[in-house]
Amino acid sequence: MKIAIPMEVRPDEHRVALDPESCRKLIQLGIEVTMEPGAGAGAFFPDAAYLEAGVGQVADPARLLGEADFVVKVGAPGVRPDGRQETDLMRPGAMLLASLFPTRHLEAVTRLAERGITAFSTDCIPRTTRAQAMDTLSSQANIVGYKGVLLGAVALPKYFPMLMTAAGTTLQAKVFVIGAGVAGCRPSPPPSGSAPPSAPPTCGPRSRSRSNPWAASTSASNWDRAPRPAAATPPNCRPRTRRLKPACWPSTAPRWTW
């Protein structure tokens, strides 16, 4: 098998799909790995590190993608700087591994299907115990939560911690985290010296309980206060399906807000 690592087409994307160490492990298994020169530069992985790991370099994107059996990317395929579509450069029958976010990139998904390319969207992997190591949504959401605290600290016109100096005292900041999912739980531990954060309306008690180990207070949402609809379950719709697919409810069923 031949794996290709192309340059990411988004101008603000600095990540790379495989680092040199991962490439080294794949090569030890007998897999051929090639990359576009400079693909890892934005992530501080120079070409020399890839060459040392045994990765080949192909400067022509058409040749790189056209000869690959398996293409690995960070984001969905898009338009290259020269105007060519990455999907059109891949050979029919090849495979693609990337964070596609298919509902956001319908055109890319359609092109992949028309070209007969099998695509694996790592952001759609179920977050089970065994599969979570392959779920990029979990890992990247953790980074988003961490980065969100840093951006908030930059925008806040005061310090996070309480500082006592001869000139006076600055009280600690109160942090309000919007969302208590994977990203929201990352900043839930109090930022250095700040008060325990307050988690906002969440999707339910399970998400809110994740913030409690750090003494984070939570705000109630309409989910907790509003009654659930007392609609009859259609014969062809199981109770769990009714909760996940509102289309199964009768048209006269009441609705509630989150």
N, C-alpha and C positions, 0 to 999 in steps of 0.2 A: 504493500500500500504506500501511496505517496501523499503526504500531507503538505498543504501550502498555507503560508501565512502572508496574506497581502497587507499592504498599507491601508490603514483606516481612511475612509473618504471624507468623514466629517472633519471640518477644519479645527473644531474645538475638542477633538477626541485625541487624548494622549496615551490611552491604554493600548496594550498589545495582547493578542489572544494567547500566546504561549511565551513564557520566559525561557532563557537558555537552559535552566536546570530541567524544566519539563521536557524540552526538546531532547536533552541528553538521555533521559529515561526512555523516551519513545524510540530513539535511535538504537539504544541497547536492546530493544525488543525486535530489532530488524526492520523498523519502519523508516522510510526515507522522508526527511523533512527538508523543505525548501522555503525560502522567504524572500520577500521583496526588500532590497537594501534600505535601511533606515526605518523599517517597520517598528522597531523597538526603541528608537531614539527618544521619543516623547515620554517613555516610561523609564528612561535612564538605563536602558540595556543597549550598549553599543554593538555594532555589527561584529566587532572582534570577539565578543563574548559568545555570540551565536556560532561563529566560525570555529572557535575553540571547542564548542559542544558537538561539532560535526554537521552543522546545518549548512546546506548549500544555498547560494544566493542567485536569484534570477531577476535581472533588471527589467525584463519585458513582462508587463502584467498579463498580456494575452497568452504568452507562453506559460507563465507561472500558473495561471488559473486553468488554462486549457489542458495541461498535462496532469493536473492533480486529481486524485481519486476522492480526496477529502479536504475541504477548505474550512479553516477555522478563522472566525472573525469575532470582534467584540460586538459590533452593531450590525444592523441589517444591511444587505447589499444596496449600493446606491450608485450615483453617477460619479465617475472619476474626473479628475481635473481636465482630461482631454475630451470629455463629453461622452465617453463610452460607458455603457451600463455594465457593472460588474457581473450581473447574472448572465448577460450575453457572452461574456468571455469564458464562463465555465462550461465544461463539456456536458452534454446530456447524460444523465445517469449518475452524475457525481453526487456527493453528499456534502452538506453544509452544516456546520455547528456554529451558532451565534445566538445572541440575545435579540431575537427578531422583533418582539413585541408586535405580533401579527395584527392586532386590532389597530395599531398606529401606522403600520406599513403595509396596507392592503395591496398597493401596487407591486411592492417587492415580492410579496407572497404569491400574487398572481403570476408574475414573471417566472418565479421558481417552479410553479406547478406546470406552466405551459412548456417549460424547458425540460421537464421530467427530472428535476433535481430533488432529492430527498433532503429535507431540512429538519434539523433538530433545534427547537427554540428553548434555550436553557432557562429562560425566564418563566417558562410554563411548566417546568418540572414540579410535580407535587412536593410539598414541603414535608415529606415523611422522614423518619429517623435515618433510614438507609440512603435516601436520595438527596438529603439536604446538602451533602458535601458537593453535589453537582449543581445545586440551585444557585445561579448567579444573582437572582433577585434578593436572596437572603444576605449574601455577602455584600452586595453593593448597597443595599438599604442600610446595613450597619454603617457603612462609610458615609452615606448621606446623613444619617443621624449625627455622627461625629462632626462632620463638616458643618452641619446646621448650627451646632453650638458655637463653632469658631466664627461663622458669619454673624451670628447674633451678638457675639462678644465685640466684633468690630463695629457693628451698627449701634450698639448700646452706648449712650453718652455717659456712662459711668463704669465703675469696676464691677466685676462679678463678686469678688470677696469683700468682706468687711475689712477696711484698712483703718488703723488707728495711728495717727501721726501727731506731731506737736502742733500742726496746723489745724487739726480737727479730725473728726471721724466720718468715714464714708460707710453708710449702712450696706449690708449685703444685698445683692440683687434678687428679685423674685422672678423665677423662670416659668413660663407657661409653654408647655410642649403641645404642639398641634398634632394630634394623632398618637396613638399608643400601640402601633404595630411594631414591626421589626425596627424601622427607623426611629420611631418614637421611644422605644425602650433603650436605645443607645444613649441618648442624652438624659435619661431618667435618673441615673446616679448624679447627685448634685455636682455641678461644675465646681472647680476648685474654690472653696470658701463661700459658695453661694448657698442660698436657702434651698431646701428640698423642692424640686420642681413640682408644678401642678399640672397634672395630665388633663387634657380637655375631654370633651365628649368622645367616647370611644364606641366601638361597634358592639360592645357587650361586656359582661362581667369578667369573662376570661381574659380579654386584653387588659382590662383595668387592673386585674390582680398581678400582672407582671410588673407594674410600677411600684407595688407596695413594699417589696424588699428594701427599697431605698427611701422609705417613708414619704413617698410622693403622694400628695393629695390628688383626688380625681374629681372631675366635675360630672354631675349626672347628665344624662342625655335623654332625649325623648324616647329612646329605646326602652329605658327603664320605666318611664312614667306612662307611656301610652299603652292601652290594652291591645293584645293581639287580636286579629280578626277571627270571629267565631264562625267561619265559613265551613260548610260541609265539604269533605274531601271527595272529589269525583272518583268514580269507581276505577278509572284507569290511572290514577295518580296517587302514589304512596305518600304518607305524611311527610317524609323527609324531602321528597321531590316537590311537595307543595310549598315548603319553606324556601327552596332554592329557585323555583320557577313560578313567579307570580302568574304567568299565563295559564297555569292549571286552575287558578281560583275562578269561581263563578264571577260573572261580570258585575254582580251586585254586591260582592264582598267589600267590606270597608277597608280602607287603607290607613296607614299611619306614617308619620314622618320620623326621620332618624334624629 
